[in-house]
Amino acid sequence: MRHSLFSSLLGLVTIAAGAVLSPREKDVSLNNQWKNHDEIAALQQQTADGKPGDIELCFKPWLNDGSGCFPYAAVDKDGFHGRGLKPTGKSGGDCRDFSKGQVYSRVGTSNGRPAVLYSWYLPKIQTKTENHRHWYLTVVVWLHTETCNAAAGDYDIAGISYSTGTETYDKSLTSSTIFASGDSGTGATNTHAIVGYDGQVNVFPSANNAQYGLSPPLISWDKLSPAATSQFNAFRYEHARCPFTDANIQASLNAAYNADFYANLAAEPDSNCGATPTTLSTPDASSTGVSSGPNTDPIEEGPEILLSAFPADPTYTPTPAKRL
């Protein structure tokens, strides 16, 4: 494995212009830049420029985090990465401070379809299958429009893919979720999915409540500092995988894609605003075979959260959903 090679070289591998990858246990950071997980300052909410940024904000999800760690910022503006936490004690021990959170976003396409990938970093995970520092929870929101020269508000949600591991997604069509207004109280309503999390490896549609709903500041990949971008691109996780780095973003979107999201939708306008028929590929049998429900392992009760942290006016809406 690549990490064994790093270990054999004492973790000192020059990658460019004197930058060095340095290990902490078997996770490897750029230039030995580490801070405690609760010392990584979350970045102020900032989206990409223009329509991509409008889309990122329009479909920003909430995380209904009832057990395990709350999301934390992974990297600060100076390029320091959080050390994470050893997987000991309670699954949410020392990692349920909702003021430390961040959600990362990146706009892209797969099979010609537009999408936004949103991801939350956790400093540790403690389950039967994964028990280590560092973890990412991810959803991919797939979009569709019939409007020529569409603005962000002209897009509908065609479907949502929910991460079930480092490179796998639940892409089923039969799930349902709650959609809510934005955390700012302005703009599009009922476009913000409430994503469920119960301390296991996966996220899933939060169909019944938003009791522990969190909406930490969103930072677009395009607005990360050069130091933060370099750290994300260079960091080597022993067990986790960052889904939105330059090396991983396209593979993440491809893995999350399901042609059935678009099976009954009209063709989108082409660049000349003429409808172009779209040939849909047939998804393989595994594309809808992963269960998206909560794990049956015991749930650790989370703390009380201020009413001001709850999503505004959640509305029960089937997935996939049309804008209201």
Summary of the structure (lengths in Angstrom):
residues: 324
radius of gyration: 19.4
end to end distance: 49.1
largest distance: 58.6
contacts: 1058
relative contact order: 0.21
helix: 17%
strand: 31%
